[in-house]
Amino acid sequence: MDKKQPNPTELNVELTEEIAEGIYSNFSIISHSQSEFVIDFLRIVPNMNKAKVKSRIMMTPQQAKRLVAALRENIKVYENQHGLIKEDNNPVLPSQYFNPPKGQA
């Protein structure tokens, strides 16, 4: 009996229902050591003096570089389909969320 060998380029990816829901993040912090990159994804809420890390991803420098290449390619495809993503020349910094301007009456 001849067993079919799996194609080495195929990857069976399992996605649980909980992970499939995703986590919203509007801010990230990237740090690195010689052996790994750490990306913390946070959710910042206006007028709150606290931001929670919602997810932390750790990867090798090689994988981080592959991720950057994959993001570039996906952004290119996205922009070809939907138009250029407008970049904010004055991004809101975390301190602006925590110290909003005071209203005047």
C-alpha positions as CSV (number, residue, x, y, z in Angstrom):
1,M,0.0,0.0,0.0
2,D,1.4,3.4,-1.1
3,K,0.8,6.1,1.5
4,K,0.6,9.6,0.1
5,Q,3.3,11.9,1.5
6,P,2.1,15.3,2.6
7,N,3.2,18.2,0.5
8,P,6.1,19.8,2.4
9,T,4.9,23.3,1.3
10,E,1.4,22.8,2.9
11,L,0.9,23.8,6.5
12,N,-2.2,22.8,8.4
13,V,-3.0,25.9,10.5
14,E,-5.4,25.5,13.4
15,L,-7.3,28.6,14.5
16,T,-9.4,28.4,17.7
17,E,-12.6,30.3,18.0
18,E,-11.1,32.6,20.7
19,I,-8.1,33.5,18.6
20,A,-10.2,34.0,15.5
21,E,-12.1,36.8,17.3
22,G,-8.9,38.8,17.3
23,I,-7.7,41.6,19.5
24,Y,-8.0,45.3,18.7
25,S,-4.8,47.3,19.1
26,N,-4.2,51.0,18.4
27,F,-0.7,51.2,19.6
28,S,2.4,49.0,19.7
29,I,5.8,49.0,21.3
30,I,8.7,47.1,19.8
31,S,11.8,46.1,21.6
32,H,14.6,43.7,20.8
33,S,17.6,41.8,22.1
34,Q,20.3,40.1,20.2
35,S,18.2,37.0,19.9
36,E,14.6,38.1,19.7
37,F,12.1,40.9,18.9
38,V,9.2,41.5,21.2
39,I,6.1,43.3,19.9
40,D,3.6,44.5,22.6
41,F,0.1,45.4,21.2
42,L,-1.8,47.8,23.4
43,R,-5.2,49.4,23.4
44,I,-5.2,53.1,24.4
45,V,-8.5,54.7,25.5
46,P,-8.8,58.5,25.5
47,N,-8.9,60.1,28.9
48,M,-7.6,57.1,30.7
49,N,-4.2,57.1,32.4
50,K,-3.6,53.5,31.7
51,A,-3.0,51.3,28.7
52,K,-3.1,47.6,28.8
53,V,-0.9,45.2,26.8
54,K,-3.5,43.1,25.0
55,S,-1.0,40.7,23.3
56,R,2.7,40.1,23.2
57,I,4.4,38.4,20.3
58,M,8.1,37.3,20.5
59,M,10.0,36.2,17.4
60,T,13.5,35.7,16.1
61,P,15.2,38.5,14.2
62,Q,14.9,36.5,11.0
63,Q,11.1,36.0,11.5
64,A,10.8,39.7,12.3
65,K,12.4,40.6,9.0
66,R,10.1,38.2,7.1
67,L,7.1,39.8,8.9
68,V,8.2,43.2,7.7
69,A,8.5,41.9,4.1
70,A,5.1,40.3,4.3
71,L,3.5,43.5,5.7
72,R,5.0,45.5,2.9
73,E,3.7,43.1,0.3
74,N,0.2,43.0,1.8
75,I,0.0,46.8,2.1
76,K,1.0,47.0,-1.6
77,V,-1.8,44.6,-2.5
78,Y,-4.3,46.5,-0.2
79,E,-3.4,49.9,-1.7
80,N,-3.8,48.5,-5.3
81,Q,-7.3,47.3,-4.4
82,H,-8.5,50.2,-2.1
83,G,-6.2,53.2,-2.8
84,L,-3.3,54.7,-0.8
85,I,-3.5,54.5,2.9
86,K,-3.3,58.1,4.2
87,E,-0.6,58.6,6.8
88,D,-1.2,61.1,9.6
89,N,1.7,63.6,9.6
90,N,0.9,64.4,13.2
91,P,0.2,61.1,14.9
92,V,-1.4,61.2,18.3
93,L,1.1,60.2,21.0
94,P,0.1,58.2,24.1
95,S,0.7,61.3,26.2
96,Q,-2.0,63.1,24.2
97,Y,-4.5,60.4,25.1
98,F,-3.6,60.6,28.8
99,N,-3.4,64.4,29.0
100,P,-6.2,65.7,26.8
101,P,-6.6,69.5,26.4
102,K,-9.0,71.1,28.9
103,G,-12.2,72.4,27.6
104,Q,-13.1,76.1,28.2
105,A,-16.5,77.5,28.8
